[in-house]
Amino acid sequence: MSAKAYVLIEVAVGKTNVKDVIIALQDVKGVIYAEAVTGPYDVIAVLEEKDVNAIGDLVTAHIHTISGVARTVTCLAMKLS
């Protein structure tokens, strides 16, 4: 069963711009889409991977390493029955 997550991304002021982060996210396998948003975070990305551990690896190894990413919050999607 696959896992889905919403990742809220805060971009560091003065390091890069939001558009550059979104462009970088488009090259990350497992990122379904990313958009700029208003509020306390700058970008929201939707991820889909094989399991929760793969989501965690994707965030730490590929999203946190993008220049300008200051902080993330990962919200795992749940299926309610």
PyMOL Python script that loads the backbone (N, CA, C, O; Angstrom):
from pymol import cmd

cmd.read_pdbstr("""\
ATOM      1  N   MET A   1       0.843  -1.181   0.000  1.00  0.00           N
ATOM      2  CA  MET A   1       0.000   0.000   0.000  1.00  0.00           C
ATOM      3  C   MET A   1       0.883   1.237   0.000  1.00  0.00           C
ATOM      4  O   MET A   1       1.881   1.288   0.720  1.00  0.00           O
ATOM      5  N   SER A   2       0.529   2.227  -0.794  1.00  0.00           N
ATOM      6  CA  SER A   2       1.334   3.439  -0.876  1.00  0.00           C
ATOM      7  C   SER A   2       0.970   4.417   0.238  1.00  0.00           C
ATOM      8  O   SER A   2      -0.093   4.328   0.852  1.00  0.00           O
ATOM      9  N   ALA A   3       1.881   5.346   0.474  1.00  0.00           N
ATOM     10  CA  ALA A   3       1.672   6.377   1.485  1.00  0.00           C
ATOM     11  C   ALA A   3       1.658   7.738   0.793  1.00  0.00           C
ATOM     12  O   ALA A   3       2.384   7.966  -0.174  1.00  0.00           O
ATOM     13  N   LYS A   4       0.823   8.630   1.306  1.00  0.00           N
ATOM     14  CA  LYS A   4       0.712   9.977   0.760  1.00  0.00           C
ATOM     15  C   LYS A   4       0.923  10.970   1.890  1.00  0.00           C
ATOM     16  O   LYS A   4       0.509  10.728   3.024  1.00  0.00           O
ATOM     17  N   ALA A   5       1.568  12.085   1.579  1.00  0.00           N
ATOM     18  CA  ALA A   5       1.816  13.105   2.601  1.00  0.00           C
ATOM     19  C   ALA A   5       1.771  14.493   1.966  1.00  0.00           C
ATOM     20  O   ALA A   5       2.056  14.681   0.784  1.00  0.00           O
ATOM     21  N   TYR A   6       1.402  15.441   2.801  1.00  0.00           N
ATOM     22  CA  TYR A   6       1.452  16.857   2.452  1.00  0.00           C
ATOM     23  C   TYR A   6       2.619  17.445   3.231  1.00  0.00           C
ATOM     24  O   TYR A   6       2.692  17.295   4.450  1.00  0.00           O
ATOM     25  N   VAL A   7       3.524  18.109   2.538  1.00  0.00           N
ATOM     26  CA  VAL A   7       4.687  18.695   3.199  1.00  0.00           C
ATOM     27  C   VAL A   7       4.584  20.205   3.088  1.00  0.00           C
ATOM     28  O   VAL A   7       4.543  20.759   1.989  1.00  0.00           O
ATOM     29  N   LEU A   8       4.541  20.866   4.238  1.00  0.00           N
ATOM     30  CA  LEU A   8       4.499  22.323   4.319  1.00  0.00           C
ATOM     31  C   LEU A   8       5.941  22.807   4.424  1.00  0.00           C
ATOM     32  O   LEU A   8       6.690  22.371   5.298  1.00  0.00           O
ATOM     33  N   ILE A   9       6.318  23.699   3.539  1.00  0.00           N
ATOM     34  CA  ILE A   9       7.717  24.112   3.429  1.00  0.00           C
ATOM     35  C   ILE A   9       7.845  25.611   3.670  1.00  0.00           C
ATOM     36  O   ILE A   9       7.136  26.419   3.070  1.00  0.00           O
ATOM     37  N   GLU A  10       8.766  25.961   4.563  1.00  0.00           N
ATOM     38  CA  GLU A  10       9.109  27.362   4.808  1.00  0.00           C
ATOM     39  C   GLU A  10      10.422  27.652   4.099  1.00  0.00           C
ATOM     40  O   GLU A  10      11.404  26.932   4.276  1.00  0.00           O
ATOM     41  N   VAL A  11      10.433  28.705   3.301  1.00  0.00           N
ATOM     42  CA  VAL A  11      11.624  29.101   2.557  1.00  0.00           C
ATOM     43  C   VAL A  11      12.348  30.197   3.325  1.00  0.00           C
ATOM     44  O   VAL A  11      11.725  31.152   3.788  1.00  0.00           O
ATOM     45  N   ALA A  12      13.661  30.059   3.458  1.00  0.00           N
ATOM     46  CA  ALA A  12      14.470  31.038   4.186  1.00  0.00           C
ATOM     47  C   ALA A  12      14.496  32.362   3.427  1.00  0.00           C
ATOM     48  O   ALA A  12      14.741  32.394   2.221  1.00  0.00           O
ATOM     49  N   VAL A  13      14.245  33.432   4.135  1.00  0.00           N
ATOM     50  CA  VAL A  13      14.237  34.769   3.531  1.00  0.00           C
ATOM     51  C   VAL A  13      15.643  35.123   3.063  1.00  0.00           C
ATOM     52  O   VAL A  13      16.611  34.991   3.811  1.00  0.00           O
ATOM     53  N   GLY A  14      15.741  35.574   1.817  1.00  0.00           N
ATOM     54  CA  GLY A  14      17.020  36.020   1.283  1.00  0.00           C
ATOM     55  C   GLY A  14      17.915  34.925   0.733  1.00  0.00           C
ATOM     56  O   GLY A  14      18.912  35.239   0.083  1.00  0.00           O
ATOM     57  N   LYS A  15      17.610  33.661   0.961  1.00  0.00           N
ATOM     58  CA  LYS A  15      18.447  32.561   0.465  1.00  0.00           C
ATOM     59  C   LYS A  15      18.106  32.208  -0.973  1.00  0.00           C
ATOM     60  O   LYS A  15      19.001  32.002  -1.793  1.00  0.00           O
ATOM     61  N   THR A  16      16.841  32.138  -1.277  1.00  0.00           N
ATOM     62  CA  THR A  16      16.346  31.807  -2.610  1.00  0.00           C
ATOM     63  C   THR A  16      14.913  32.288  -2.677  1.00  0.00           C
ATOM     64  O   THR A  16      14.379  32.786  -1.686  1.00  0.00           O
ATOM     65  N   ASN A  17      14.283  32.146  -3.829  1.00  0.00           N
ATOM     66  CA  ASN A  17      12.880  32.525  -3.867  1.00  0.00           C
ATOM     67  C   ASN A  17      12.000  31.280  -3.971  1.00  0.00           C
ATOM     68  O   ASN A  17      12.476  30.191  -4.292  1.00  0.00           O
ATOM     69  N   VAL A  18      10.736  31.459  -3.701  1.00  0.00           N
ATOM     70  CA  VAL A  18       9.783  30.356  -3.651  1.00  0.00           C
ATOM     71  C   VAL A  18       9.714  29.638  -4.994  1.00  0.00           C
ATOM     72  O   VAL A  18       9.630  28.411  -5.040  1.00  0.00           O
ATOM     73  N   LYS A  19       9.750  30.392  -6.075  1.00  0.00           N
ATOM     74  CA  LYS A  19       9.669  29.792  -7.412  1.00  0.00           C
ATOM     75  C   LYS A  19      10.810  28.794  -7.640  1.00  0.00           C
ATOM     76  O   LYS A  19      10.593  27.729  -8.217  1.00  0.00           O
ATOM     77  N   ASP A  20      12.017  29.132  -7.191  1.00  0.00           N
ATOM     78  CA  ASP A  20      13.160  28.226  -7.357  1.00  0.00           C
ATOM     79  C   ASP A  20      12.968  26.931  -6.574  1.00  0.00           C
ATOM     80  O   ASP A  20      13.357  25.863  -7.046  1.00  0.00           O
ATOM     81  N   VAL A  21      12.380  27.011  -5.397  1.00  0.00           N
ATOM     82  CA  VAL A  21      12.117  25.811  -4.599  1.00  0.00           C
ATOM     83  C   VAL A  21      11.091  24.925  -5.314  1.00  0.00           C
ATOM     84  O   VAL A  21      11.257  23.707  -5.371  1.00  0.00           O
ATOM     85  N   ILE A  22      10.046  25.526  -5.851  1.00  0.00           N
ATOM     86  CA  ILE A  22       9.028  24.754  -6.572  1.00  0.00           C
ATOM     87  C   ILE A  22       9.636  24.090  -7.799  1.00  0.00           C
ATOM     88  O   ILE A  22       9.323  22.933  -8.083  1.00  0.00           O
ATOM     89  N   ILE A  23      10.485  24.781  -8.525  1.00  0.00           N
ATOM     90  CA  ILE A  23      11.151  24.200  -9.697  1.00  0.00           C
ATOM     91  C   ILE A  23      12.017  23.013  -9.276  1.00  0.00           C
ATOM     92  O   ILE A  23      12.019  21.978  -9.942  1.00  0.00           O
ATOM     93  N   ALA A  24      12.752  23.161  -8.175  1.00  0.00           N
ATOM     94  CA  ALA A  24      13.594  22.062  -7.680  1.00  0.00           C
ATOM     95  C   ALA A  24      12.751  20.865  -7.256  1.00  0.00           C
ATOM     96  O   ALA A  24      13.149  19.722  -7.478  1.00  0.00           O
ATOM     97  N   LEU A  25      11.602  21.111  -6.654  1.00  0.00           N
ATOM     98  CA  LEU A  25      10.728  20.024  -6.214  1.00  0.00           C
ATOM     99  C   LEU A  25      10.182  19.222  -7.394  1.00  0.00           C
ATOM    100  O   LEU A  25       9.922  18.027  -7.258  1.00  0.00           O
ATOM    101  N   GLN A  26      10.006  19.858  -8.537  1.00  0.00           N
ATOM    102  CA  GLN A  26       9.474  19.164  -9.709  1.00  0.00           C
ATOM    103  C   GLN A  26      10.411  18.066 -10.200  1.00  0.00           C
ATOM    104  O   GLN A  26       9.973  17.146 -10.891  1.00  0.00           O
ATOM    105  N   ASP A  27      11.685  18.148  -9.854  1.00  0.00           N
ATOM    106  CA  ASP A  27      12.670  17.146 -10.264  1.00  0.00           C
ATOM    107  C   ASP A  27      12.822  16.010  -9.255  1.00  0.00           C
ATOM    108  O   ASP A  27      13.590  15.078  -9.492  1.00  0.00           O
ATOM    109  N   VAL A  28      12.107  16.072  -8.140  1.00  0.00           N
ATOM    110  CA  VAL A  28      12.234  15.051  -7.097  1.00  0.00           C
ATOM    111  C   VAL A  28      11.214  13.948  -7.333  1.00  0.00           C
ATOM    112  O   VAL A  28      10.008  14.196  -7.334  1.00  0.00           O
ATOM    113  N   LYS A  29      11.705  12.726  -7.535  1.00  0.00           N
ATOM    114  CA  LYS A  29      10.817  11.576  -7.733  1.00  0.00           C
ATOM    115  C   LYS A  29      10.017  11.349  -6.453  1.00  0.00           C
ATOM    116  O   LYS A  29      10.585  11.295  -5.362  1.00  0.00           O
ATOM    117  N   GLY A  30       8.723  11.219  -6.584  1.00  0.00           N
ATOM    118  CA  GLY A  30       7.850  11.044  -5.434  1.00  0.00           C
ATOM    119  C   GLY A  30       7.045  12.281  -5.102  1.00  0.00           C
ATOM    120  O   GLY A  30       6.053  12.202  -4.377  1.00  0.00           O
ATOM    121  N   VAL A  31       7.464  13.434  -5.628  1.00  0.00           N
ATOM    122  CA  VAL A  31       6.696  14.666  -5.445  1.00  0.00           C
ATOM    123  C   VAL A  31       5.663  14.719  -6.575  1.00  0.00           C
ATOM    124  O   VAL A  31       6.018  14.804  -7.751  1.00  0.00           O
ATOM    125  N   ILE A  32       4.382  14.667  -6.200  1.00  0.00           N
ATOM    126  CA  ILE A  32       3.306  14.679  -7.183  1.00  0.00           C
ATOM    127  C   ILE A  32       3.098  16.087  -7.732  1.00  0.00           C
ATOM    128  O   ILE A  32       3.005  16.278  -8.945  1.00  0.00           O
ATOM    129  N   TYR A  33       3.025  17.066  -6.844  1.00  0.00           N
ATOM    130  CA  TYR A  33       2.984  18.465  -7.262  1.00  0.00           C
ATOM    131  C   TYR A  33       3.358  19.357  -6.086  1.00  0.00           C
ATOM    132  O   TYR A  33       3.353  18.935  -4.930  1.00  0.00           O
ATOM    133  N   ALA A  34       3.684  20.610  -6.421  1.00  0.00           N
ATOM    134  CA  ALA A  34       4.036  21.598  -5.404  1.00  0.00           C
ATOM    135  C   ALA A  34       3.481  22.940  -5.838  1.00  0.00           C
ATOM    136  O   ALA A  34       3.511  23.286  -7.019  1.00  0.00           O
ATOM    137  N   GLU A  35       2.970  23.697  -4.867  1.00  0.00           N
ATOM    138  CA  GLU A  35       2.389  25.007  -5.151  1.00  0.00           C
ATOM    139  C   GLU A  35       2.787  26.007  -4.074  1.00  0.00           C
ATOM    140  O   GLU A  35       3.028  25.641  -2.924  1.00  0.00           O
ATOM    141  N   ALA A  36       2.850  27.273  -4.467  1.00  0.00           N
ATOM    142  CA  ALA A  36       3.042  28.353  -3.503  1.00  0.00           C
ATOM    143  C   ALA A  36       1.722  28.574  -2.771  1.00  0.00           C
ATOM    144  O   ALA A  36       0.650  28.489  -3.371  1.00  0.00           O
ATOM    145  N   VAL A  37       1.805  28.856  -1.475  1.00  0.00           N
ATOM    146  CA  VAL A  37       0.613  29.106  -0.662  1.00  0.00           C
ATOM    147  C   VAL A  37       0.840  30.328   0.218  1.00  0.00           C
ATOM    148  O   VAL A  37       1.971  30.765   0.427  1.00  0.00           O
ATOM    149  N   THR A  38      -0.265  30.868   0.726  1.00  0.00           N
ATOM    150  CA  THR A  38      -0.170  31.976   1.676  1.00  0.00           C
ATOM    151  C   THR A  38      -0.227  31.413   3.085  1.00  0.00           C
ATOM    152  O   THR A  38      -0.619  30.264   3.289  1.00  0.00           O
ATOM    153  N   GLY A  39       0.165  32.225   4.053  1.00  0.00           N
ATOM    154  CA  GLY A  39       0.135  31.796   5.445  1.00  0.00           C
ATOM    155  C   GLY A  39       1.540  31.622   5.980  1.00  0.00           C
ATOM    156  O   GLY A  39       2.488  32.183   5.430  1.00  0.00           O
ATOM    157  N   PRO A  40       1.686  30.854   7.045  1.00  0.00           N
ATOM    158  CA  PRO A  40       2.997  30.720   7.685  1.00  0.00           C
ATOM    159  C   PRO A  40       4.002  29.920   6.861  1.00  0.00           C
ATOM    160  O   PRO A  40       5.204  30.007   7.111  1.00  0.00           O
ATOM    161  N   TYR A  41       3.536  29.147   5.887  1.00  0.00           N
ATOM    162  CA  TYR A  41       4.432  28.381   5.016  1.00  0.00           C
ATOM    163  C   TYR A  41       4.377  28.966   3.615  1.00  0.00           C
ATOM    164  O   TYR A  41       3.431  29.672   3.266  1.00  0.00           O
ATOM    165  N   ASP A  42       5.385  28.674   2.821  1.00  0.00           N
ATOM    166  CA  ASP A  42       5.503  29.254   1.491  1.00  0.00           C
ATOM    167  C   ASP A  42       5.108  28.288   0.375  1.00  0.00           C
ATOM    168  O   ASP A  42       4.632  28.709  -0.679  1.00  0.00           O
ATOM    169  N   VAL A  43       5.307  26.999   0.612  1.00  0.00           N
ATOM    170  CA  VAL A  43       5.057  25.980  -0.405  1.00  0.00           C
ATOM    171  C   VAL A  43       4.384  24.789   0.251  1.00  0.00           C
ATOM    172  O   VAL A  43       4.688  24.443   1.393  1.00  0.00           O
ATOM    173  N   ILE A  44       3.461  24.158  -0.481  1.00  0.00           N
ATOM    174  CA  ILE A  44       2.926  22.869  -0.053  1.00  0.00           C
ATOM    175  C   ILE A  44       3.225  21.878  -1.169  1.00  0.00           C
ATOM    176  O   ILE A  44       2.987  22.157  -2.345  1.00  0.00           O
ATOM    177  N   ALA A  45       3.746  20.731  -0.791  1.00  0.00           N
ATOM    178  CA  ALA A  45       4.064  19.681  -1.754  1.00  0.00           C
ATOM    179  C   ALA A  45       3.286  18.425  -1.389  1.00  0.00           C
ATOM    180  O   ALA A  45       3.109  18.115  -0.211  1.00  0.00           O
ATOM    181  N   VAL A  46       2.824  17.710  -2.400  1.00  0.00           N
ATOM    182  CA  VAL A  46       2.137  16.439  -2.196  1.00  0.00           C
ATOM    183  C   VAL A  46       3.101  15.336  -2.617  1.00  0.00           C
ATOM    184  O   VAL A  46       3.626  15.341  -3.730  1.00  0.00           O
ATOM    185  N   LEU A  47       3.322  14.395  -1.707  1.00  0.00           N
ATOM    186  CA  LEU A  47       4.245  13.298  -1.952  1.00  0.00           C
ATOM    187  C   LEU A  47       3.491  11.980  -1.966  1.00  0.00           C
ATOM    188  O   LEU A  47       2.497  11.811  -1.260  1.00  0.00           O
ATOM    189  N   GLU A  48       3.969  11.057  -2.769  1.00  0.00           N
ATOM    190  CA  GLU A  48       3.435   9.705  -2.760  1.00  0.00           C
ATOM    191  C   GLU A  48       4.606   8.744  -2.902  1.00  0.00           C
ATOM    192  O   GLU A  48       5.416   8.855  -3.823  1.00  0.00           O
ATOM    193  N   GLU A  49       4.677   7.800  -1.973  1.00  0.00           N
ATOM    194  CA  GLU A  49       5.754   6.816  -1.963  1.00  0.00           C
ATOM    195  C   GLU A  49       5.198   5.465  -1.550  1.00  0.00           C
ATOM    196  O   GLU A  49       4.009   5.335  -1.258  1.00  0.00           O
ATOM    197  N   LYS A  50       6.075   4.450  -1.528  1.00  0.00           N
ATOM    198  CA  LYS A  50       5.619   3.082  -1.243  1.00  0.00           C
ATOM    199  C   LYS A  50       5.196   2.881   0.208  1.00  0.00           C
ATOM    200  O   LYS A  50       4.330   2.052   0.488  1.00  0.00           O
ATOM    201  N   ASP A  51       5.798   3.636   1.142  1.00  0.00           N
ATOM    202  CA  ASP A  51       5.424   3.503   2.553  1.00  0.00           C
ATOM    203  C   ASP A  51       5.877   4.751   3.321  1.00  0.00           C
ATOM    204  O   ASP A  51       6.490   5.657   2.758  1.00  0.00           O
ATOM    205  N   VAL A  52       5.562   4.774   4.605  1.00  0.00           N
ATOM    206  CA  VAL A  52       5.877   5.937   5.450  1.00  0.00           C
ATOM    207  C   VAL A  52       7.386   6.152   5.558  1.00  0.00           C
ATOM    208  O   VAL A  52       7.847   7.293   5.560  1.00  0.00           O
ATOM    209  N   ASN A  53       8.146   5.082   5.646  1.00  0.00           N
ATOM    210  CA  ASN A  53       9.605   5.233   5.729  1.00  0.00           C
ATOM    211  C   ASN A  53      10.166   5.885   4.473  1.00  0.00           C
ATOM    212  O   ASN A  53      11.084   6.701   4.558  1.00  0.00           O
ATOM    213  N   ALA A  54       9.630   5.540   3.323  1.00  0.00           N
ATOM    214  CA  ALA A  54      10.085   6.143   2.071  1.00  0.00           C
ATOM    215  C   ALA A  54       9.734   7.633   2.021  1.00  0.00           C
ATOM    216  O   ALA A  54      10.492   8.440   1.482  1.00  0.00           O
ATOM    217  N   ILE A  55       8.576   7.988   2.590  1.00  0.00           N
ATOM    218  CA  ILE A  55       8.207   9.412   2.694  1.00  0.00           C
ATOM    219  C   ILE A  55       9.249  10.146   3.537  1.00  0.00           C
ATOM    220  O   ILE A  55       9.725  11.212   3.145  1.00  0.00           O
ATOM    221  N   GLY A  56       9.596   9.589   4.674  1.00  0.00           N
ATOM    222  CA  GLY A  56      10.596  10.207   5.546  1.00  0.00           C
ATOM    223  C   GLY A  56      11.943  10.359   4.868  1.00  0.00           C
ATOM    224  O   GLY A  56      12.594  11.397   4.990  1.00  0.00           O
ATOM    225  N   ASP A  57      12.362   9.319   4.150  1.00  0.00           N
ATOM    226  CA  ASP A  57      13.631   9.385   3.416  1.00  0.00           C
ATOM    227  C   ASP A  57      13.594  10.464   2.343  1.00  0.00           C
ATOM    228  O   ASP A  57      14.567  11.192   2.150  1.00  0.00           O
ATOM    229  N   LEU A  58      12.471  10.562   1.649  1.00  0.00           N
ATOM    230  CA  LEU A  58      12.317  11.566   0.597  1.00  0.00           C
ATOM    231  C   LEU A  58      12.436  12.980   1.163  1.00  0.00           C
ATOM    232  O   LEU A  58      13.109  13.835   0.586  1.00  0.00           O
ATOM    233  N   VAL A  59      11.782  13.215   2.283  1.00  0.00           N
ATOM    234  CA  VAL A  59      11.818  14.547   2.901  1.00  0.00           C
ATOM    235  C   VAL A  59      13.222  14.885   3.382  1.00  0.00           C
ATOM    236  O   VAL A  59      13.729  15.973   3.109  1.00  0.00           O
ATOM    237  N   THR A  60      13.850  13.961   4.096  1.00  0.00           N
ATOM    238  CA  THR A  60      15.165  14.278   4.671  1.00  0.00           C
ATOM    239  C   THR A  60      16.285  14.302   3.635  1.00  0.00           C
ATOM    240  O   THR A  60      17.180  15.142   3.720  1.00  0.00           O
ATOM    241  N   ALA A  61      16.250  13.405   2.669  1.00  0.00           N
ATOM    242  CA  ALA A  61      17.355  13.313   1.710  1.00  0.00           C
ATOM    243  C   ALA A  61      17.195  14.232   0.497  1.00  0.00           C
ATOM    244  O   ALA A  61      18.190  14.642  -0.099  1.00  0.00           O
ATOM    245  N   HIS A  62      15.952  14.559   0.127  1.00  0.00           N
ATOM    246  CA  HIS A  62      15.771  15.306  -1.117  1.00  0.00           C
ATOM    247  C   HIS A  62      15.107  16.672  -0.950  1.00  0.00           C
ATOM    248  O   HIS A  62      15.393  17.586  -1.724  1.00  0.00           O
ATOM    249  N   ILE A  63      14.245  16.831   0.024  1.00  0.00           N
ATOM    250  CA  ILE A  63      13.581  18.134   0.188  1.00  0.00           C
ATOM    251  C   ILE A  63      14.388  19.041   1.108  1.00  0.00           C
ATOM    252  O   ILE A  63      14.567  20.223   0.811  1.00  0.00           O
ATOM    253  N   HIS A  64      14.871  18.506   2.211  1.00  0.00           N
ATOM    254  CA  HIS A  64      15.669  19.329   3.133  1.00  0.00           C
ATOM    255  C   HIS A  64      16.967  19.812   2.502  1.00  0.00           C
ATOM    256  O   HIS A  64      17.539  20.805   2.952  1.00  0.00           O
ATOM    257  N   THR A  65      17.436  19.130   1.476  1.00  0.00           N
ATOM    258  CA  THR A  65      18.704  19.512   0.852  1.00  0.00           C
ATOM    259  C   THR A  65      18.543  20.575  -0.233  1.00  0.00           C
ATOM    260  O   THR A  65      19.540  21.056  -0.771  1.00  0.00           O
ATOM    261  N   ILE A  66      17.316  20.947  -0.563  1.00  0.00           N
ATOM    262  CA  ILE A  66      17.082  21.994  -1.562  1.00  0.00           C
ATOM    263  C   ILE A  66      17.494  23.341  -0.967  1.00  0.00           C
ATOM    264  O   ILE A  66      17.104  23.683   0.149  1.00  0.00           O
ATOM    265  N   SER A  67      18.274  24.087  -1.713  1.00  0.00           N
ATOM    266  CA  SER A  67      18.742  25.390  -1.249  1.00  0.00           C
ATOM    267  C   SER A  67      17.562  26.297  -0.929  1.00  0.00           C
ATOM    268  O   SER A  67      16.656  26.469  -1.744  1.00  0.00           O
ATOM    269  N   GLY A  68      17.587  26.876   0.267  1.00  0.00           N
ATOM    270  CA  GLY A  68      16.547  27.804   0.684  1.00  0.00           C
ATOM    271  C   GLY A  68      15.467  27.187   1.551  1.00  0.00           C
ATOM    272  O   GLY A  68      14.695  27.917   2.171  1.00  0.00           O
ATOM    273  N   VAL A  69      15.388  25.872   1.614  1.00  0.00           N
ATOM    274  CA  VAL A  69      14.388  25.234   2.472  1.00  0.00           C
ATOM    275  C   VAL A  69      14.855  25.376   3.920  1.00  0.00           C
ATOM    276  O   VAL A  69      15.900  24.849   4.301  1.00  0.00           O
ATOM    277  N   ALA A  70      14.076  26.088   4.712  1.00  0.00           N
ATOM    278  CA  ALA A  70      14.445  26.355   6.101  1.00  0.00           C
ATOM    279  C   ALA A  70      13.833  25.341   7.059  1.00  0.00           C
ATOM    280  O   ALA A  70      14.475  24.917   8.020  1.00  0.00           O
ATOM    281  N   ARG A  71      12.574  24.950   6.788  1.00  0.00           N
ATOM    282  CA  ARG A  71      11.857  24.086   7.727  1.00  0.00           C
ATOM    283  C   ARG A  71      10.724  23.397   6.976  1.00  0.00           C
ATOM    284  O   ARG A  71      10.179  23.935   6.012  1.00  0.00           O
ATOM    285  N   THR A  72      10.380  22.196   7.437  1.00  0.00           N
ATOM    286  CA  THR A  72       9.236  21.483   6.851  1.00  0.00           C
ATOM    287  C   THR A  72       8.374  20.884   7.955  1.00  0.00           C
ATOM    288  O   THR A  72       8.837  20.617   9.064  1.00  0.00           O
ATOM    289  N   VAL A  73       7.127  20.686   7.618  1.00  0.00           N
ATOM    290  CA  VAL A  73       6.196  19.929   8.469  1.00  0.00           C
ATOM    291  C   VAL A  73       5.543  18.903   7.547  1.00  0.00           C
ATOM    292  O   VAL A  73       4.959  19.257   6.523  1.00  0.00           O
ATOM    293  N   THR A  74       5.646  17.642   7.916  1.00  0.00           N
ATOM    294  CA  THR A  74       5.083  16.569   7.100  1.00  0.00           C
ATOM    295  C   THR A  74       3.786  16.089   7.725  1.00  0.00           C
ATOM    296  O   THR A  74       3.753  15.701   8.893  1.00  0.00           O
ATOM    297  N   CYS A  75       2.723  16.116   6.944  1.00  0.00           N
ATOM    298  CA  CYS A  75       1.399  15.661   7.389  1.00  0.00           C
ATOM    299  C   CYS A  75       1.022  14.430   6.572  1.00  0.00           C
ATOM    300  O   CYS A  75       0.756  14.527   5.374  1.00  0.00           O
ATOM    301  N   LEU A  76       1.001  13.280   7.224  1.00  0.00           N
ATOM    302  CA  LEU A  76       0.646  12.039   6.531  1.00  0.00           C
ATOM    303  C   LEU A  76      -0.853  11.981   6.306  1.00  0.00           C
ATOM    304  O   LEU A  76      -1.641  12.265   7.208  1.00  0.00           O
ATOM    305  N   ALA A  77      -1.235  11.611   5.101  1.00  0.00           N
ATOM    306  CA  ALA A  77      -2.651  11.445   4.774  1.00  0.00           C
ATOM    307  C   ALA A  77      -3.116  10.079   5.303  1.00  0.00           C
ATOM    308  O   ALA A  77      -2.373   9.098   5.264  1.00  0.00           O
ATOM    309  N   MET A  78      -4.344  10.040   5.791  1.00  0.00           N
ATOM    310  CA  MET A  78      -4.890   8.796   6.331  1.00  0.00           C
ATOM    311  C   MET A  78      -6.198   8.490   5.633  1.00  0.00           C
ATOM    312  O   MET A  78      -6.964   9.390   5.292  1.00  0.00           O
ATOM    313  N   LYS A  79      -6.440   7.214   5.429  1.00  0.00           N
ATOM    314  CA  LYS A  79      -7.715   6.777   4.881  1.00  0.00           C
ATOM    315  C   LYS A  79      -8.599   6.339   6.042  1.00  0.00           C
ATOM    316  O   LYS A  79      -8.251   5.414   6.776  1.00  0.00           O
ATOM    317  N   LEU A  80      -9.724   6.991   6.205  1.00  0.00           N
ATOM    318  CA  LEU A  80     -10.642   6.638   7.286  1.00  0.00           C
ATOM    319  C   LEU A  80     -11.730   5.731   6.731  1.00  0.00           C
ATOM    320  O   LEU A  80     -12.250   5.958   5.638  1.00  0.00           O
ATOM    321  N   SER A  81     -12.062   4.710   7.491  1.00  0.00           N
ATOM    322  CA  SER A  81     -13.108   3.803   7.008  1.00  0.00           C
ATOM    323  C   SER A  81     -14.355   3.908   7.854  1.00  0.00           C
ATOM    324  O   SER A  81     -15.339   3.215   7.592  1.00  0.00           O
TER     325      SER A  81
END
""", "prot")
cmd.dss("prot")
cmd.show_as("cartoon", "prot")
cmd.util.cbc("prot")
cmd.orient("prot")
